[in-house]
């Protein structure tokens, strides 16, 4: 019983419930403390993200040997095709459903959170995308030059980062999520905006689950593994993504969940794929954005964009999603140029898009993170079909 109460999923749920209740009852003085602590915890978690990326991706590439370049190409192609497929699926659903919807987009009436009183900035050693590119270059270069000493150094660094994850990042996540939901409840997002939230988000959530089911079926068929062996372990990662609204901030928990799926995922593919996909695979966010831009276009401008315009938007959005940062609102922020350029949204349309996207960003992120497990199944199937042997050590993230 004690083990269940102290397990990560239960701690996350407790954090969500406590956060909502405190936020509904809190006054401005309490929220001054909440927003300040949440800011510091957010800075700490985000500071660790580049370390996690370098610590897992670079050593994993060295262990892949001469197959590293080919596997990187397969991973990027899989991430793009998943995002493109999700975008096209959402587009077809939009043409079928939006003309029959009556969606109210009133989003006023929120309280303003107080300003952070104690702002402790902890800058990242480098931006997330810089860490990703550096990891890829270091890993590939070490493989090409057969740098044995540097490869060993990367292995040691991976163990250090793993210790940071298990002893610092994962323990503070329930507290951070509690403060996040406390802020949402205080603002009124969970009460004032509930009707808007439910009406719009339920549709895209169904789309998320359909797309995830398709991804896992494809991953299971291709790899010959049972997709439920992966899905059953992804509850904590899903819930963490809902709370953090960031694929990058959920990375530590996603690694833990994937490591438990040993029956379906190879350890070296987990170390390589999960940190990589956390930054380049944003199928849930893409699916949501496509449906929302079509809805907002109908509301503000009286019509849904033409089929040709939407196909162009989807194709380009898939490219932008690969390069978008895995942080809250990363996809929509990266694609603002497409929204204003291809779809011709004005200032009001862009503002409404940013607002409504923010209301469901947590669920899109949860879909992104959970979908990473399916793509890692594809990588596992790819290396096993081609007889690429596992050489990575068994890096275990303990319960």
Secondary structure, DSSP 4 states (H G I P E B T S, - for coil): -HHHHTSHHHHHHHHHHHHHHHHHH--HHHHHHHHHHHHHHHHHHHHHHHHHHIIIIIHHHHHHGGGHHHHHHHHHHHHHHHHHHHHHHHHHHHHHHGGG---------PPPPPPPSS------SS-HHHHHHHHHHHHHHHHHHT-HHHHHHHHHHHHHHHHHIIIIIHHHHHHHHHHHHHHHHHHTTTTTTHHHHHHHHHHHHHHHHHHHHHHHHHHHHHHTS-THHHHTT-HHHHHHHHHH--TTTTHHHHHHHHHT-TTTS-HHHHHHHHHHHHHH--HHHHHHHHHHHHHHHHHHHSSPPPHHHHHHHHHHHHHHHHHS-SSTTHHHHHTHHHHHHTS---HHHHHHHHHHHHHHHHHHHHHHHHHHHHHHHHHHHHHHHTTPPP---------
